[in-house]
């Protein structure tokens, strides 16, 4: 398992680069799984952002995150699941999963960091066995692209989030040994 801190994970929107104002944003990426979970493969992904999450949606998610950290239940995933879709992520030739949260942080030079999250679908066998993976019920997508819309990212298909009161920040534990790497990210 891997733990990491993600600056700006639930940050507010500031001045948007011109490309971020022109929604929807559509990206292609190559997902490379080098972790200890699932097959070591490459897949082409299509990612679409139709709208940005509102400040109100962000506040509710932060409240659920802090509550989840105290109680350790499914409140964070349930809060995400109750949100309207803000976009989609899918492997080419497969059904899309709805993204339930998306925010953009401007980067130097006109680039942007996009953070998106969704509830992770749970398999029947996983719930039947009460597997430890049930605690990792959120998927997190992070893209960093330059002003031309090219870059890289990562995808955590099973993550648990905790709020660190002392540091006033989010701590993410990824069930896999490392996130799925997103390479050749391109804005279409």
Secondary structure by P-SEA (a helix, b strand, c coil): cbbbbbccccccccccccccccccbbbbbbbbbcccccccbbbbbbbbbcccccaaaaaaaaaaaaaaaacccaaaaaaaaacccccccccccbbbbbbcbbbbbbccccbbbbbbbbbbbbcaaaaaaccccccccbbbbbbbbccccccccccccbbbbbbcccccbbbbbbcccccccccccccc
